[in-house]
Amino acid sequence: MTDKIKFYDYHPFIHAYHIEGIHSWLLQFKEDLINRFLDQQAKANNIDHSFNVNIVNEVMRNTLADIFSFIVEEYYLVGEAYSMSNAFGVYVQNNERSDSFYHTHYRNTLAATLYIDPPVSGGELSIMEHEKNPIAIQPKKDYIYFFPGWLMHKPMPQQDTTYRVCINWTYACNTRAIHKLVGSKW
């Protein structure tokens, strides 16, 4: 799938990568991801809705690791990774279950997210560019969104009843990331 990647300079703090067909490919894993997430949440007695579960399907995990790693190598000047998540955190929400709070991945240089069945109504990725200036990005199918790990962000509540699955990934190195095409320095 790496031969189908197209870069879009979406925002100074958001880079979007379109990968034709990735959403259709991911749909085969959706129900398993939702069930694993809800099972783990039930075991936690519904105390913490904000946790992520790992992807255990090896084919899915390895394919995503290849895609995300390719994007980093192809589009960013970065130092050698001292932490690169091949675990991929998975977060699930719909109109009835959602945790929406600003957070960062401050120990990571890059963070990225990919949605399976992004909601039509609500469910934006909100980033806090400045203290009082949140920006909402409506995720689309077939897109991976990269942003600096230090950027405050949160998933917004959605109105759709259909579960959306958010796949999260991080990359950490000892230098700031510089985008090779547009020069963004994160």
Contacts in CASP RR format, 6 or more apart in sequence:
PFRMAT RR
TARGET T0000
AUTHOR 0000-0000-0000
METHOD contacts of the structure
MODEL  1
MTDKIKFYDYHPFIHAYHIEGIHSWLLQFKEDLINRFLDQQAKANNIDHS
FNVNIVNEVMRNTLADIFSFIVEEYYLVGEAYSMSNAFGVYVQNNERSDS
FYHTHYRNTLAATLYIDPPVSGGELSIMEHEKNPIAIQPKKDYIYFFPGW
LMHKPMPQQDTTYRVCINWTYACNTRAIHKLVGSKW
1 19 0 8 1.000
1 21 0 8 1.000
1 22 0 8 1.000
1 25 0 8 1.000
1 63 0 8 1.000
1 67 0 8 1.000
2 66 0 8 1.000
2 67 0 8 1.000
2 70 0 8 1.000
2 74 0 8 1.000
4 19 0 8 1.000
4 20 0 8 1.000
4 21 0 8 1.000
5 17 0 8 1.000
5 18 0 8 1.000
5 19 0 8 1.000
5 67 0 8 1.000
5 70 0 8 1.000
5 71 0 8 1.000
5 74 0 8 1.000
6 17 0 8 1.000
6 18 0 8 1.000
6 19 0 8 1.000
7 15 0 8 1.000
7 16 0 8 1.000
7 17 0 8 1.000
7 75 0 8 1.000
7 181 0 8 1.000
8 15 0 8 1.000
8 16 0 8 1.000
8 17 0 8 1.000
8 18 0 8 1.000
9 15 0 8 1.000
9 181 0 8 1.000
9 182 0 8 1.000
9 184 0 8 1.000
10 16 0 8 1.000
10 137 0 8 1.000
10 145 0 8 1.000
11 127 0 8 1.000
11 135 0 8 1.000
11 137 0 8 1.000
12 129 0 8 1.000
12 184 0 8 1.000
13 127 0 8 1.000
13 129 0 8 1.000
13 147 0 8 1.000
13 148 0 8 1.000
13 151 0 8 1.000
13 184 0 8 1.000
13 186 0 8 1.000
14 127 0 8 1.000
14 137 0 8 1.000
14 145 0 8 1.000
14 146 0 8 1.000
14 147 0 8 1.000
15 75 0 8 1.000
15 145 0 8 1.000
15 146 0 8 1.000
15 147 0 8 1.000
15 179 0 8 1.000
15 182 0 8 1.000
15 184 0 8 1.000
16 143 0 8 1.000
16 144 0 8 1.000
16 145 0 8 1.000
16 146 0 8 1.000
17 71 0 8 1.000
17 75 0 8 1.000
17 143 0 8 1.000
17 144 0 8 1.000
17 145 0 8 1.000
17 146 0 8 1.000
18 142 0 8 1.000
18 143 0 8 1.000
19 67 0 8 1.000
19 142 0 8 1.000
19 143 0 8 1.000
19 144 0 8 1.000
20 142 0 8 1.000
21 142 0 8 1.000
22 67 0 8 1.000
22 114 0 8 1.000
22 142 0 8 1.000
22 144 0 8 1.000
23 116 0 8 1.000
23 141 0 8 1.000
23 142 0 8 1.000
25 63 0 8 1.000
26 60 0 8 1.000
26 114 0 8 1.000
26 116 0 8 1.000
26 165 0 8 1.000
26 167 0 8 1.000
27 116 0 8 1.000
27 117 0 8 1.000
29 55 0 8 1.000
29 57 0 8 1.000
29 60 0 8 1.000
29 116 0 8 1.000
30 116 0 8 1.000
30 117 0 8 1.000
30 163 0 8 1.000
30 165 0 8 1.000
32 57 0 8 1.000
33 53 0 8 1.000
33 55 0 8 1.000
33 90 0 8 1.000
33 92 0 8 1.000
33 116 0 8 1.000
33 165 0 8 1.000
34 92 0 8 1.000
34 163 0 8 1.000
34 165 0 8 1.000
36 53 0 8 1.000
36 56 0 8 1.000
36 90 0 8 1.000
37 53 0 8 1.000
37 90 0 8 1.000
37 91 0 8 1.000
37 92 0 8 1.000
37 165 0 8 1.000
38 92 0 8 1.000
40 51 0 8 1.000
40 53 0 8 1.000
41 48 0 8 1.000
41 49 0 8 1.000
41 51 0 8 1.000
44 51 0 8 1.000
49 97 0 8 1.000
49 98 0 8 1.000
49 99 0 8 1.000
50 91 0 8 1.000
50 99 0 8 1.000
50 101 0 8 1.000
51 91 0 8 1.000
52 89 0 8 1.000
52 90 0 8 1.000
52 91 0 8 1.000
52 168 0 8 1.000
53 89 0 8 1.000
53 90 0 8 1.000
54 87 0 8 1.000
54 88 0 8 1.000
54 89 0 8 1.000
54 90 0 8 1.000
55 61 0 8 1.000
55 64 0 8 1.000
55 87 0 8 1.000
55 88 0 8 1.000
55 89 0 8 1.000
55 90 0 8 1.000
55 167 0 8 1.000
61 86 0 8 1.000
61 87 0 8 1.000
61 88 0 8 1.000
64 88 0 8 1.000
64 114 0 8 1.000
64 167 0 8 1.000
64 169 0 8 1.000
65 86 0 8 1.000
65 88 0 8 1.000
67 144 0 8 1.000
68 112 0 8 1.000
68 144 0 8 1.000
68 169 0 8 1.000
68 171 0 8 1.000
69 84 0 8 1.000
71 112 0 8 1.000
71 144 0 8 1.000
71 146 0 8 1.000
72 78 0 8 1.000
72 110 0 8 1.000
72 171 0 8 1.000
74 180 0 8 1.000
75 179 0 8 1.000
75 180 0 8 1.000
75 181 0 8 1.000
76 110 0 8 1.000
76 177 0 8 1.000
76 178 0 8 1.000
76 179 0 8 1.000
76 180 0 8 1.000
77 175 0 8 1.000
77 177 0 8 1.000
77 178 0 8 1.000
77 179 0 8 1.000
77 180 0 8 1.000
78 109 0 8 1.000
78 110 0 8 1.000
78 171 0 8 1.000
78 173 0 8 1.000
78 175 0 8 1.000
78 177 0 8 1.000
78 178 0 8 1.000
79 173 0 8 1.000
79 174 0 8 1.000
79 175 0 8 1.000
80 173 0 8 1.000
80 174 0 8 1.000
81 171 0 8 1.000
81 172 0 8 1.000
81 173 0 8 1.000
82 172 0 8 1.000
82 173 0 8 1.000
82 174 0 8 1.000
83 107 0 8 1.000
83 108 0 8 1.000
83 170 0 8 1.000
83 171 0 8 1.000
83 172 0 8 1.000
84 170 0 8 1.000
84 171 0 8 1.000
84 172 0 8 1.000
85 169 0 8 1.000
85 170 0 8 1.000
85 171 0 8 1.000
88 167 0 8 1.000
88 168 0 8 1.000
88 169 0 8 1.000
89 167 0 8 1.000
89 168 0 8 1.000
89 169 0 8 1.000
90 165 0 8 1.000
90 166 0 8 1.000
90 167 0 8 1.000
90 168 0 8 1.000
91 155 0 8 1.000
91 165 0 8 1.000
91 166 0 8 1.000
91 168 0 8 1.000
92 163 0 8 1.000
92 164 0 8 1.000
92 165 0 8 1.000
92 166 0 8 1.000
93 99 0 8 1.000
93 123 0 8 1.000
93 155 0 8 1.000
93 157 0 8 1.000
93 158 0 8 1.000
93 163 0 8 1.000
93 164 0 8 1.000
93 166 0 8 1.000
94 158 0 8 1.000
94 160 0 8 1.000
94 161 0 8 1.000
94 162 0 8 1.000
94 163 0 8 1.000
94 164 0 8 1.000
95 157 0 8 1.000
95 158 0 8 1.000
95 159 0 8 1.000
95 160 0 8 1.000
95 161 0 8 1.000
96 161 0 8 1.000
98 155 0 8 1.000
98 157 0 8 1.000
98 158 0 8 1.000
99 155 0 8 1.000
100 154 0 8 1.000
100 155 0 8 1.000
100 156 0 8 1.000
100 157 0 8 1.000
101 154 0 8 1.000
102 126 0 8 1.000
102 128 0 8 1.000
102 152 0 8 1.000
102 153 0 8 1.000
102 154 0 8 1.000
103 152 0 8 1.000
103 153 0 8 1.000
103 154 0 8 1.000
104 149 0 8 1.000
104 150 0 8 1.000
104 151 0 8 1.000
104 152 0 8 1.000
104 153 0 8 1.000
105 111 0 8 1.000
105 149 0 8 1.000
105 150 0 8 1.000
105 170 0 8 1.000
106 149 0 8 1.000
106 150 0 8 1.000
107 172 0 8 1.000
108 149 0 8 1.000
108 170 0 8 1.000
108 171 0 8 1.000
108 172 0 8 1.000
109 148 0 8 1.000
109 149 0 8 1.000
109 171 0 8 1.000
109 172 0 8 1.000
109 173 0 8 1.000
109 175 0 8 1.000
109 176 0 8 1.000
109 177 0 8 1.000
109 186 0 8 1.000
110 146 0 8 1.000
110 147 0 8 1.000
110 148 0 8 1.000
110 149 0 8 1.000
110 170 0 8 1.000
110 171 0 8 1.000
110 177 0 8 1.000
110 186 0 8 1.000
111 146 0 8 1.000
111 147 0 8 1.000
111 148 0 8 1.000
111 149 0 8 1.000
111 151 0 8 1.000
111 153 0 8 1.000
111 168 0 8 1.000
111 169 0 8 1.000
111 170 0 8 1.000
111 171 0 8 1.000
112 144 0 8 1.000
112 145 0 8 1.000
112 146 0 8 1.000
112 147 0 8 1.000
112 168 0 8 1.000
112 169 0 8 1.000
112 170 0 8 1.000
112 171 0 8 1.000
113 125 0 8 1.000
113 139 0 8 1.000
113 144 0 8 1.000
113 145 0 8 1.000
113 166 0 8 1.000
113 167 0 8 1.000
113 168 0 8 1.000
113 169 0 8 1.000
114 143 0 8 1.000
114 144 0 8 1.000
114 145 0 8 1.000
114 166 0 8 1.000
114 167 0 8 1.000
114 169 0 8 1.000
115 139 0 8 1.000
115 140 0 8 1.000
115 141 0 8 1.000
115 143 0 8 1.000
115 164 0 8 1.000
115 165 0 8 1.000
115 166 0 8 1.000
115 167 0 8 1.000
116 164 0 8 1.000
116 165 0 8 1.000
116 166 0 8 1.000
116 167 0 8 1.000
117 141 0 8 1.000
117 162 0 8 1.000
117 163 0 8 1.000
117 164 0 8 1.000
117 165 0 8 1.000
118 138 0 8 1.000
118 139 0 8 1.000
118 140 0 8 1.000
118 141 0 8 1.000
118 164 0 8 1.000
119 158 0 8 1.000
119 159 0 8 1.000
119 160 0 8 1.000
119 162 0 8 1.000
119 164 0 8 1.000
120 160 0 8 1.000
121 158 0 8 1.000
121 159 0 8 1.000
121 160 0 8 1.000
122 138 0 8 1.000
122 156 0 8 1.000
122 157 0 8 1.000
122 158 0 8 1.000
122 159 0 8 1.000
122 160 0 8 1.000
123 138 0 8 1.000
123 139 0 8 1.000
123 155 0 8 1.000
123 156 0 8 1.000
123 157 0 8 1.000
123 158 0 8 1.000
123 160 0 8 1.000
123 164 0 8 1.000
124 136 0 8 1.000
124 137 0 8 1.000
124 138 0 8 1.000
124 139 0 8 1.000
124 155 0 8 1.000
124 156 0 8 1.000
125 136 0 8 1.000
125 137 0 8 1.000
125 139 0 8 1.000
125 145 0 8 1.000
125 153 0 8 1.000
125 154 0 8 1.000
125 155 0 8 1.000
125 156 0 8 1.000
126 134 0 8 1.000
126 135 0 8 1.000
126 136 0 8 1.000
126 137 0 8 1.000
126 153 0 8 1.000
126 154 0 8 1.000
126 155 0 8 1.000
126 156 0 8 1.000
127 134 0 8 1.000
127 135 0 8 1.000
127 137 0 8 1.000
127 147 0 8 1.000
127 151 0 8 1.000
127 152 0 8 1.000
127 153 0 8 1.000
128 134 0 8 1.000
128 135 0 8 1.000
128 151 0 8 1.000
128 152 0 8 1.000
128 153 0 8 1.000
129 135 0 8 1.000
136 156 0 8 1.000
137 145 0 8 1.000
139 145 0 8 1.000
147 153 0 8 1.000
147 186 0 8 1.000
148 177 0 8 1.000
148 186 0 8 1.000
149 170 0 8 1.000
149 186 0 8 1.000
150 186 0 8 1.000
155 166 0 8 1.000
158 164 0 8 1.000
171 177 0 8 1.000
176 185 0 8 1.000
176 186 0 8 1.000
177 184 0 8 1.000
177 185 0 8 1.000
177 186 0 8 1.000
178 184 0 8 1.000
178 185 0 8 1.000
178 186 0 8 1.000
179 185 0 8 1.000
179 186 0 8 1.000
END
